[in-house]
Every structure is written in structure tokens, then in C-alpha cells.
Amino acid sequence: MSALASILPLQQSDPNNSGTKELSPNAISGISVTTRIEYNLRFTKQAVLVVSNNTEQYSQLASQYLVSLSNSALESNTNQINVAFVSASAKLNDIQIRCRLVEQLFVNTLFDPEQSLAVSVLKFAKQHGEAITIVVDHAHALSLQIKYELSHLVNQSKKHKLKVNVVIFGLTAAANQLSVNKSLFKNKMAVIDAKTGQIINLDDNKLKPQNSKNSLTILQKFSLVSIILIVGILLTWGYQLIRDDARNINAETKLGSTENGAVESKSIDSISYSTDKVIREMEKKEKLDVTENAIITKTKLEASSEEINVAILSTPLDSISRPVKEPIAANVADVINALALTINTGKSESTSSIINKEDNISPTAFSENSHVIKNVELKNIAINAPVKVDNYYYQNQVVVYDKGYVVQIAGFTDKELWKRFIREYPSQRLFSYQRLLKGESFIVVTSKVYPNKAAATEALILLPEALSNRNPWLKDISSVINEINTFKG
């Protein structure tokens, strides 16, 4: 009750009277924004966004908050306070923002600017064990990614019992971006109005982006109406032209049909007369052909002895004595060797040593050998596939899945054995990271990061038999990050 009484006073003194009087409802707007920020950081433990439609207003509040931080440090007799202040701009990208914040908080410390602030700042805060405050001006110039990293940093520090405060100041456009993506910032960032000092809900209509409606001037309205009229006149004129052309075409087709009818009647009469004449001539020719064929057949019914001798002598002896050879079907081994030669001429000797022409090979053996050839090609492709250690994959995934799990499959101290193992399973999505084990580098092979333990368990059951025989087990993502940090440290 004492904290609430100091922040929200219910009474104020009257200079004219010795007593006091109650405040009106509008008197709550007189609460200091700095006090509201301190109250929110102390009790709700969320990141704070102070917004205003005036740049000078929120910038002045940012200066006042920095002064209040220095005064609180003097009151607590601490000469040093770990505060980072950045004035954001559209010219600064995410990497530059991360560099400026980390360099101010942790001097002469090596860090990776591509890592999320929720990962790098939280790691250094655990090492130093001191309170951290981050103040950013012109928050509307920050990207959505940086806003999410700052809010997630505060949320994670609360879980690890660390004191990390984030206060950012900017235009109302920054709050509009949060309202559109409210699922990312729910219970992670509070929005405070710089004018009234009141907290604004992300579902409030004030934060929803409003579509600007520009009213048309009289000149613009007149030009729009004139354009519509001109287009209407052009359309009606074109319609009339098309209709007149259609009428002319119909009239021409009718005239043409009458003239063509008279011409066709004459042509039909002439064709009928000519066809009768042709049929008569064809009948005469058929009668003549029949008589000629009868005479020829009568003359050639009997063959002379000379013709018989010539026919016998003209046939070759080879055609009489030697039977015609039927085509012989190719052996399966011949087909396999021919296919192997067409695929790769350099592999002809190895395939011929496996398959001999004298062996009796069944169709199933043919399919198995073709499967061997395909496996050889797949292994050659897998050998040339790139293999790499990706520690950043796990560090970025922990931001999305802070309670994620992986399936640990194998571990290697020899890089060649590790590369050979990865290339043996090209169809599996395998990832690797490095850690220290007994003072030596040790490469661990896992599956991808799953959002929870149930999904990882299901993936463990669905592993192929060759990987299941290695007795894989589940590991949470936090332990993976700790092992990666041991290698870096």
C-alpha cells in the first residue's frame, strides 16, 4: 500500500483551505511518466515502450529517465551503474544496434553481433552478475526483430532471476507495429502514453493503424467526372460502329447466298450429266479388261519344259539346303554389361568382374545389380556433399524454442569419421556442434531442434534402424547451449 500511495496520490493540498479535497478522475493524468516506468519495471517485470506523437516529448522523457537513473545510483552510494543508451536511426541496421548496446554494457568483451541480444546479453549478465538497464531513443526506427529480442531478453532474465530493465521511447508508430504483431509481445512489453502516463493495451483502437483518407479537391472531382463522360461517349460511339458493321455483313451474306444458289443448281446439273457419262465409259473398259484377262489366262495355263528348267536352275542351292536361322535372345548378363558401359566406360571392368556371360542370372539378379549401380552413384554424390559444424543454428533456435529438445545420435573426436558418418545418411537432416570433452574438441551429431519433448520423442521413434541401433537419447536445448559455451570459453 505504501508503494501505491507514493505513486498514485489520492489527495492534494488546497492552498486556500487548510484541509484537502479529492482529485477528479482527470487528475490521474498528472502522474509522472518516470514513476510509472519504475512501477512497471518493479512489479510487472516487462520491457517498457513510451510513445508519443511528438518527438520532443518522448525525447525529453528519455533524458529525464536517464537523470533519474543517475540520481538513484547516487542515493544508493554506487559510483557505477551499468546502463546502455542508443539513439536509433533508420541508417543503423540490426548488427550495428547490437554492437552499440553490448560494447557499452560489457567493455573489452568479445561477442558475436549476429547473435540475438537475448542470447549474448543474457550470457554476459550471468557472468558479471550485475543489474543492467537498456535505454533506446527513437524506437520507431528499430526493426521488429530488435524489439522482439529486447522483450525476450527481459522475459528470459526474469526466468534466470537476473535484473535486466529495457525502456524504449518513440513515436506511436512503434506501438502500432507491436499491435499488429501482438502475439509476439503479449505479456512481454508494456506500452505507456507519454502524455497521460497511462498504460495502453495492445488491443486498444489507438494503436491500430488507421488508413488515411485524402479528400478530393473540386478540381480533382471535376476532372474525374469529365474523364468518365469522355469514356462513356467513346464506348457508345464504338458500339454503334460495331452494330452498323454487323448489319452490313448480314446483308452481304444474304445476297451472296441467293447468287450462290443459282450457280450451285447449274453446277449440280452439269455434274450429274458428267457422272453418267463417266460411269458408262468405265463399264465399257471393265468388259474389255475381262475379255483380255481370259485370253491371257488361257495362254498361260500350261508351262513348257524350258521354263521349268530355268526356274529350277535360277534358285540357289544355299537357300534350299540351309535353313533360316532364327534370332537368338540376348543373355541378361549381356544387357547388364551394355548398360554399365553406357553409364560409365571407366566402370566396365568392375561390372564385368561381377557378372560373367557364362552364369545363369535370373531377372531378380538383374534388378539387384541395377540397384547396386544406383547405390554407387548415390554414394558418390553423398561423398561430395558439404559437411560443416553449425553452432549458430542451436543458438538461434533457442530464441524460438526455449524449451526445445534434440535427439543426440553420435559423437566423434576424429573429423574424418564424423564426415563419413554424415555422408552415409544424406536423407536425414543431421546437425553438428563442437564442445570440449576432457580438454579435447568433440563433435556431437543431433537431429534438428523440436519445439517440445513430445515432438522429439516421436522423431526418436521414427529414426531408421541403423541410427536406432546407436541408442540415441533426448537432450534439451539449454544443455546443448551450455556445451557449446564450454567450447567457446
matplotlib code that plots the C-alpha trace (Angstrom):
import matplotlib.pyplot as plt

x = [0.0, 2.9, 4.2, 0.8, 0.3, 3.5, 2.8, -0.9, -1.7, -5.5, -5.4, -3.7, -3.5, -5.6, -3.7, -6.8, -8.0, -6.2, -8.0, -7.7, -10.0, -10.4, -8.9, -11.0, -10.7, -8.6, -6.0, -4.6, -3.0, -0.7, 1.3, 4.9, 5.8, 9.1, 7.3, 5.0, 8.0, 9.7, 6.4, 6.0, 9.7, 9.5, 6.2, 5.3, 8.9, 8.3, 10.0, 8.5, 7.7, 6.9, 5.1, 4.0, 3.0, 5.6, 9.3, 10.4, 8.0, 9.3, 13.0, 12.7, 11.2, 14.2, 16.6, 14.6, 14.7, 18.5, 18.8, 16.6, 18.9, 22.0, 20.2, 19.2, 22.8, 24.0, 21.3, 22.4, 26.1, 27.1, 29.5, 29.0, 25.7, 25.6, 23.4, 23.5, 21.8, 21.3, 19.7, 18.2, 18.1, 17.0, 20.6, 21.6, 21.0, 20.4, 24.1, 25.1, 22.4, 23.6, 27.2, 26.5, 24.5, 26.9, 30.0, 28.5, 27.4, 30.5, 33.7, 36.6, 34.5, 34.4, 30.9, 29.1, 27.0, 24.9, 23.7, 20.4, 20.5, 18.5, 21.5, 24.6, 23.5, 22.0, 25.2, 27.4, 24.9, 25.2, 29.0, 29.1, 26.0, 25.1, 21.9, 21.6, 19.4, 19.0, 17.5, 16.7, 15.5, 13.5, 12.2, 10.1, 13.4, 14.1, 13.3, 10.7, 13.5, 15.4, 12.1, 11.4, 15.0, 14.8, 11.4, 12.5, 15.7, 13.7, 11.4, 14.4, 16.2, 13.1, 13.3, 17.0, 16.5, 18.6, 17.7, 17.6, 15.5, 14.6, 12.9, 12.5, 11.0, 9.5, 6.6, 3.2, 4.1, 6.3, 3.3, 1.3, 3.9, 3.5, -0.3, -0.1, 2.3, 0.7, 1.1, 4.9, 4.8, 2.0, 3.0, 6.5, 6.2, 4.0, 3.1, 2.8, 1.4, 3.9, 1.2, -1.0, 1.3, -1.3, -0.7, -2.3, -3.5, -2.2, -5.8, -6.7, -8.1, -5.5, -2.7, -4.4, -3.1, -5.6, -6.0, -5.6, -8.4, -7.5, -10.4, -10.6, -10.5, -13.1, -10.7, -9.9, -13.7, -14.3, -11.5, -12.7, -16.3, -15.1, -12.9, -15.9, -18.1, -15.5, -15.0, -18.8, -19.1, -16.3, -17.9, -21.3, -19.7, -17.7, -20.9, -22.7, -19.9, -19.8, -23.6, -23.5, -20.7, -22.7, -25.8, -23.7, -22.2, -25.6, -26.9, -23.9, -24.3, -27.9, -27.1, -24.3, -26.5, -29.1, -26.5, -24.6, -27.9, -28.4, -24.8, -24.9, -28.1, -26.4, -23.2, -25.2, -27.0, -23.6, -22.0, -24.9, -24.6, -20.8, -21.0, -23.4, -21.0, -18.1, -19.9, -20.8, -17.2, -16.0, -18.4, -17.1, -13.4, -14.3, -15.8, -12.7, -10.4, -12.3, -12.0, -8.3, -7.6, -9.5, -7.4, -4.1, -5.0, -5.8, -2.5, -0.5, -2.2, 0.5, 4.3, 6.9, 9.8, 12.3, 10.5, 10.6, 14.4, 15.1, 13.1, 15.0, 18.4, 17.7, 17.1, 20.4, 21.4, 22.2, 18.6, 17.4, 19.9, 20.5, 17.6, 17.0, 18.5, 16.1, 17.3, 18.8, 17.6, 20.3, 21.5, 20.7, 24.4, 25.0, 22.3, 23.7, 27.3, 25.9, 24.1, 27.2, 29.3, 26.8, 26.7, 30.4, 33.1, 35.6, 33.4, 33.2, 36.0, 34.4, 30.9, 32.4, 34.2, 31.0, 28.8, 30.0, 28.3, 28.5, 26.5, 22.8, 21.3, 17.6, 15.6, 15.7, 19.5, 19.3, 17.2, 19.6, 22.6, 20.9, 20.2, 23.9, 24.8, 22.3, 23.7, 27.2, 26.1, 24.2, 27.3, 29.5, 27.0, 27.0, 30.8, 30.9, 28.2, 29.5, 29.7, 30.0, 29.6, 26.9, 26.9, 24.8, 21.9, 21.3, 21.9, 19.3, 16.8, 16.9, 15.4, 12.4, 12.1, 13.5, 12.1, 13.1, 14.7, 17.0, 17.9, 21.6, 22.7, 26.5, 29.8, 33.2, 36.7, 38.0, 36.7, 37.1, 34.9, 32.4, 32.3, 31.9, 29.0, 27.2, 27.6, 26.2, 22.8, 22.2, 18.4, 18.4, 18.5, 21.5, 23.2, 26.5, 28.1, 31.5, 32.2, 35.1, 35.3, 38.3, 40.1, 39.7, 37.4, 34.4, 31.8, 28.2, 25.7, 22.0, 18.7, 17.0, 15.6, 12.0, 9.6, 9.0, 9.9, 6.8, 7.8, 11.4, 10.2, 8.1, 11.1, 13.3, 10.8, 10.8, 14.6, 15.8, 17.1, 20.8, 20.5, 18.3, 21.0, 23.3, 20.9, 20.2, 18.7, 16.9, 18.7, 17.2, 18.4, 19.7, 22.2, 23.3, 24.0, 26.0, 28.2, 28.7, 29.7, 32.3, 34.0, 33.9, 35.1]
y = [0.0, 2.4, 2.0, 2.6, 5.6, 7.1, 6.5, 7.3, 10.0, 10.3, 13.7, 17.0, 20.1, 23.2, 26.5, 28.4, 25.9, 24.0, 20.8, 18.5, 17.6, 14.6, 14.5, 14.4, 11.5, 13.5, 14.2, 10.7, 12.0, 14.1, 11.0, 11.2, 9.0, 8.2, 6.9, 4.9, 3.3, 2.4, 0.9, -1.2, -2.4, -3.3, -5.2, -6.4, -7.0, -6.3, -4.2, -0.7, 1.3, 5.0, 6.5, 10.0, 11.8, 14.5, 13.8, 16.4, 15.0, 11.4, 12.5, 14.8, 11.9, 9.7, 12.4, 12.6, 8.8, 8.8, 11.5, 9.5, 6.5, 8.5, 10.0, 6.6, 5.4, 8.4, 7.7, 4.1, 5.1, 3.2, 5.1, 2.8, 1.8, -0.5, 1.5, 1.4, 4.2, 4.1, 6.7, 4.6, 5.6, 4.2, 4.2, 1.7, -1.9, -4.7, -5.7, -2.1, -1.7, -5.0, -3.8, -0.4, -2.0, -4.8, -2.6, -0.1, -2.8, -5.1, -3.3, -5.2, -8.3, -10.5, -11.2, -12.2, -9.4, -11.8, -13.5, -12.4, -9.9, -12.4, -14.8, -12.6, -10.1, -12.8, -14.8, -11.9, -10.9, -14.3, -14.0, -10.5, -10.9, -7.2, -5.2, -4.0, -1.2, -0.6, 2.8, 3.3, 6.6, 6.8, 3.2, 3.5, 3.3, -0.2, -3.3, -5.7, -8.3, -6.0, -5.1, -8.8, -9.5, -6.8, -8.0, -11.6, -10.6, -9.2, -12.3, -14.7, -12.7, -13.0, -16.8, -16.8, -14.4, -11.6, -7.9, -6.6, -3.5, -2.3, 1.1, 2.4, 5.8, 6.6, 7.6, 5.9, 4.0, 1.8, 0.8, 0.2, -2.3, -4.1, -4.1, -5.8, -8.5, -8.6, -12.4, -11.9, -9.2, -10.4, -10.2, -9.1, -5.4, -2.7, 0.5, 3.8, 7.0, 9.8, 12.5, 10.9, 8.3, 5.6, 2.1, 1.4, -2.1, -3.6, -4.3, -0.6, 1.2, 3.9, 1.6, 0.1, 1.6, 3.9, 4.2, 7.8, 9.0, 12.0, 14.2, 15.1, 18.8, 20.4, 20.4, 16.7, 15.9, 17.9, 16.1, 12.7, 13.4, 14.7, 11.6, 9.3, 11.2, 11.0, 7.3, 6.8, 8.7, 6.7, 3.4, 4.3, 5.5, 2.3, 0.2, 2.0, 1.4, -2.3, -2.6, -1.0, -3.3, -6.3, -5.2, -4.7, -8.1, -9.8, -8.0, -9.1, -12.7, -12.8, -11.5, -14.0, -16.9, -16.2, -15.8, -18.9, -20.9, -20.2, -21.1, -24.3, -25.5, -25.2, -26.9, -29.8, -30.4, -30.4, -32.7, -35.2, -35.3, -35.8, -38.5, -40.6, -40.3, -41.4, -44.4, -45.6, -45.4, -47.3, -50.1, -50.5, -50.6, -53.3, -55.5, -55.2, -56.0, -59.1, -60.5, -59.7, -61.4, -64.5, -64.8, -64.3, -67.0, -69.5, -69.0, -69.3, -72.3, -74.7, -74.2, -75.5, -77.8, -75.0, -72.7, -75.4, -76.0, -72.2, -71.9, -74.8, -73.5, -70.0, -70.9, -71.0, -74.2, -72.4, -71.4, -75.0, -76.8, -74.3, -73.5, -69.9, -69.1, -67.6, -64.6, -65.6, -63.7, -61.7, -63.0, -60.9, -60.5, -59.0, -56.5, -55.5, -55.1, -53.0, -50.7, -50.4, -49.4, -46.7, -45.3, -45.1, -46.5, -46.5, -48.9, -51.6, -53.8, -53.8, -54.8, -57.5, -59.0, -59.1, -60.6, -63.3, -64.3, -68.0, -67.5, -68.1, -64.9, -64.5, -61.3, -60.7, -60.7, -58.1, -55.8, -56.2, -55.3, -52.3, -51.3, -51.7, -49.3, -46.7, -47.1, -46.5, -43.2, -42.1, -42.8, -40.7, -37.8, -38.1, -38.1, -34.8, -33.2, -30.4, -31.1, -28.4, -27.6, -25.1, -23.8, -20.8, -23.0, -24.1, -20.6, -19.1, -21.9, -21.4, -18.0, -19.5, -22.7, -22.0, -25.4, -27.3, -30.7, -32.6, -36.2, -36.8, -39.6, -39.8, -38.1, -38.1, -36.9, -37.8, -35.3, -37.8, -40.4, -37.7, -36.6, -40.2, -40.7, -37.6, -38.6, -42.1, -40.5, -37.8, -38.1, -37.4, -33.7, -34.0, -31.1, -30.9, -28.7, -28.6, -28.9, -29.7, -33.2, -33.9, -30.9, -32.0, -31.0, -33.3, -33.1, -34.1, -35.1, -34.4, -34.0, -30.7, -28.7, -29.7, -27.4, -29.7, -33.1, -34.9, -34.0, -35.0, -38.4, -39.0, -38.2, -40.6, -43.4, -42.7, -42.9, -45.6, -48.9, -48.1, -44.9, -46.5, -49.2, -46.4, -45.9, -42.2, -40.2, -36.8, -33.7, -30.3, -27.2, -25.4, -28.2, -28.1, -24.3, -24.9, -27.4, -25.0, -22.3, -24.6, -24.9, -21.1, -20.4]
z = [0.0, 0.7, -2.9, -4.4, -2.2, -3.3, -6.9, -7.1, -4.5, -3.9, -2.4, -2.9, -0.7, -1.3, -1.0, 0.1, 2.7, 5.4, 4.5, 1.5, -1.3, -3.5, -7.0, -10.1, -12.5, -14.9, -12.1, -12.6, -15.8, -13.7, -12.6, -13.6, -16.5, -14.9, -11.8, -14.0, -15.7, -12.4, -11.1, -14.2, -14.1, -10.4, -10.3, -13.8, -14.9, -18.6, -21.2, -21.4, -24.6, -24.1, -27.1, -28.2, -31.3, -30.6, -30.9, -28.4, -25.8, -25.7, -26.1, -23.1, -21.1, -22.1, -20.8, -17.5, -17.1, -17.6, -15.0, -12.6, -13.0, -12.1, -9.1, -7.9, -8.2, -6.1, -3.4, -3.2, -2.9, -6.0, -8.3, -11.2, -12.9, -16.0, -18.5, -22.3, -24.3, -28.0, -30.2, -33.0, -36.6, -39.9, -41.1, -38.4, -39.1, -36.5, -36.3, -35.5, -32.8, -31.2, -31.3, -29.6, -26.8, -26.0, -26.2, -23.7, -21.3, -21.4, -22.3, -23.9, -24.3, -27.5, -28.8, -32.0, -33.4, -35.4, -32.2, -30.7, -27.8, -25.7, -26.1, -25.9, -23.2, -21.1, -21.2, -20.2, -17.5, -15.9, -15.9, -14.4, -12.1, -12.1, -12.9, -16.5, -17.9, -21.7, -22.9, -26.6, -28.1, -31.4, -31.0, -34.2, -36.2, -34.6, -36.6, -35.4, -34.8, -32.3, -30.5, -30.0, -28.9, -26.2, -24.9, -25.0, -23.1, -20.2, -20.2, -20.1, -17.4, -15.2, -15.5, -14.6, -11.7, -13.2, -13.2, -16.8, -17.5, -21.0, -21.6, -25.2, -26.3, -29.7, -31.9, -31.8, -35.0, -32.9, -30.8, -34.0, -35.1, -31.7, -32.0, -35.4, -34.0, -30.5, -30.4, -30.1, -27.4, -25.2, -21.5, -22.7, -23.3, -21.8, -23.7, -21.8, -23.1, -22.8, -22.4, -19.7, -18.2, -18.6, -19.8, -23.3, -24.1, -27.4, -28.4, -28.0, -31.1, -30.6, -31.5, -34.6, -37.8, -39.4, -43.2, -44.2, -46.4, -48.6, -49.6, -53.3, -54.2, -56.5, -59.5, -59.0, -58.8, -62.0, -63.9, -62.7, -63.9, -67.3, -67.8, -67.0, -69.5, -72.3, -71.7, -71.9, -75.2, -76.7, -75.7, -77.2, -80.4, -80.7, -80.0, -82.8, -85.3, -84.4, -84.8, -88.3, -89.4, -88.3, -90.3, -93.5, -93.1, -92.7, -95.8, -97.9, -96.8, -97.8, -101.3, -101.7, -100.6, -103.4, -106.1, -105.0, -105.0, -108.7, -109.5, -107.5, -109.3, -112.6, -111.4, -110.0, -113.3, -115.2, -112.6, -112.8, -116.6, -116.5, -113.9, -116.0, -118.9, -116.8, -115.4, -119.0, -120.1, -117.0, -117.7, -121.3, -120.0, -117.4, -120.2, -122.3, -119.4, -118.5, -122.1, -122.3, -118.9, -120.0, -123.1, -121.2, -118.6, -121.3, -123.0, -119.7, -118.1, -119.2, -118.7, -121.2, -120.2, -120.9, -118.4, -115.7, -116.2, -116.0, -112.8, -111.1, -112.1, -111.0, -107.3, -105.3, -103.6, -100.2, -99.9, -100.4, -98.2, -95.4, -93.0, -92.0, -88.5, -86.0, -83.9, -80.5, -77.4, -75.6, -72.2, -69.1, -68.3, -71.8, -71.2, -67.8, -69.2, -72.1, -69.6, -67.4, -70.5, -71.5, -67.9, -67.3, -69.6, -66.7, -64.7, -67.4, -65.9, -62.4, -63.7, -66.0, -63.0, -61.0, -63.9, -66.3, -69.5, -68.6, -65.4, -65.4, -63.9, -63.1, -63.7, -59.9, -60.1, -62.9, -60.7, -57.8, -59.9, -61.3, -57.7, -56.8, -59.7, -58.3, -54.8, -56.1, -57.8, -54.7, -52.5, -54.9, -54.6, -50.8, -50.6, -52.5, -50.2, -47.9, -44.2, -41.6, -37.9, -37.2, -33.6, -34.6, -35.6, -32.0, -30.6, -32.9, -32.3, -28.5, -29.0, -30.8, -28.8, -25.3, -24.1, -27.2, -27.5, -29.9, -30.5, -29.9, -32.3, -32.2, -31.2, -32.8, -31.9, -35.5, -38.1, -40.9, -39.2, -38.5, -42.1, -43.3, -40.9, -42.1, -45.7, -45.0, -44.2, -46.8, -46.5, -42.7, -41.5, -39.2, -37.4, -35.6, -32.9, -31.2, -27.4, -25.1, -23.7, -21.4, -22.8, -26.4, -29.3, -29.6, -32.4, -31.4, -34.1, -33.4, -35.2, -35.8, -32.8, -31.9, -30.1, -27.2, -25.7, -27.2, -30.8, -30.2, -28.8, -31.8, -34.1, -32.0, -32.7, -36.4, -36.8, -39.2, -37.8, -38.5, -36.3, -33.7, -33.1, -31.8, -28.8, -29.3, -26.5, -25.9, -24.8, -24.0, -26.0, -22.9, -22.2, -25.8, -25.5, -22.3, -24.1, -27.0, -24.5, -23.0, -26.4, -26.9, -23.4]

ax = plt.figure().add_subplot(projection="3d")
ax.plot(x, y, z, "-o")
ax.set_aspect("equal")
plt.show()
